Amino acid sequence: MTMELSLNRPLAFFDLETTGTNVVKDRIVEISIYKVMPGGQSESMTRLVNPTIPIPAEVSEIHGIRNEDVANEPTFAQLAPSLEQFFHQCDLAGYNSNKFDVPMLIEEFLRCGIHFDVKKRRLVDVQNIFHKMEPRTLRAAYRFYCGKELDNAHQAEADTRATYEILLAQIRRYEGADYEDRDGKITQPIKNDVQALFDFSYNHSNADLVGHIGYNREGREIFKFGKHKNKLVEEVFQKEPQYFDWMMKADFPLSTKKVIQGVIMRGFDKGNKIIKDL
């Protein structure tokens, strides 16, 4: 028998696709709402939205929505009255919604002069439930994969031996299992092979260890933070040499500074005059 949610007012599950992750600068390009009523009835709404700003190509690669897809769609301001009505007296639910979708939705309503008050709404974030019930700690992983309690947790020797046992258990559990990446490609990445484990577990889109600098699809370094996020490091330094000087003096890890120094040296080798002058 299928379980029904116990509700005393509608619960609206919703998800947003956007031009990016900056709540202030980015805009919604698609909104989908699945509203469940007390008693189990439901209704849904999905609309493309003209964001009134360009959708970056790298973002379109993620969600598949391109500028031409939304060019003739209504703006959020045009949809706002009907959306506010659809959300009327609803609690809200989503995945990572408290951190991103709810703030983005509120921001869009406020731009239209609509005060979308969430103080009287209950916000259910499924991702938070997942992370709290399946905590991402070594002790929890040891219990999940090895079926044992980790004594002396946070003591280096016990932690390292537990990590070794967990890796063995992961190989036994997942070897030959399908994994689908965000592009829909299905592989069997878990093998009893260190190269394969490295290929799967390491974030190869990072140019530095902490993820301040990344690689674009052409393998060129880009910023992953701040006002120049997603811009080419080399081009930013050419146009704004003082930004390099600021990074070298600021509290960035030495490993990050080494990466941007490498970009500078590569530009120097190519005879870039502006980079030479740095």
Long-range contacts (C-beta under 8 A, 24 or more apart in sequence): 4-40, 5-36, 5-40, 7-36, 7-37, 7-38, 7-39, 8-38, 9-38, 9-89, 9-90, 9-91, 10-35, 10-36, 10-37, 10-38, 10-89, 10-90, 10-91, 11-35, 11-36, 11-90, 11-91, 11-92, 11-93, 11-124, 12-36, 12-86, 12-87, 12-90, 12-91, 12-92, 12-93, 13-93, 13-94, 14-92, 14-93, 14-94, 14-97, 14-101, 14-105, 15-94, 15-95, 15-97, 15-101, 16-100, 16-101, 16-104, 16-105, 17-63, 17-65, 18-51, 18-59, 18-104, 19-51, 19-53, 19-54, 19-55, 19-56, 19-59, 20-56, 20-59, 21-100, 22-229, 23-100, 23-103, 23-104, 23-107, 24-107, 26-51, 26-53, 26-104, 27-51, 27-52, 27-53, 27-76, 27-108, 28-76, 28-104, 28-105, 28-108, 29-55, 29-63, 29-65, 29-70, 30-63, 30-65, 31-79, 31-83, 31-105, 33-83, 33-86, 33-87, 35-86, 35-90, 45-83, 45-86, 47-73, 47-74, 47-79, 48-73, 49-73, 49-74, 49-75, 49-76, 49-79, 50-74, 50-75, 51-75, 51-76, 56-230, 58-216, 58-217, 58-230, 61-217, 62-182, 76-108, 76-111, 76-112, 77-111, 77-112, 80-108, 80-109, 80-112, 80-114, 84-109, 84-114, 84-116, 87-116, 90-121, 91-121, 91-122, 91-123, 91-124, 92-118, 92-121, 92-122, 92-123, 92-124, 93-123, 93-124, 93-125, 93-126, 94-124, 94-125, 94-126, 95-125, 95-126, 95-127, 96-125, 96-127, 97-123, 97-124, 97-125, 97-126, 97-127, 98-123, 98-125, 98-128, 99-125, 138-162, 138-163, 138-166, 141-166, 142-166, 145-169, 145-170, 145-173, 167-197, 207-259, 208-253, 208-255, 208-256, 208-258, 208-259, 209-253, 209-255, 209-256, 210-253, 210-255, 210-256, 212-252, 212-253, 212-256, 213-256, 213-259, 213-260, 221-259, 221-260, 221-263, 233-260, 233-263, 234-263, 234-266, 234-267, 234-272, 234-275, 237-263, 237-264, 237-267, 237-274, 237-275, 237-278, 238-267, 238-272, 238-274, 238-275, 241-274, 241-277, 241-278, 244-278, 245-278
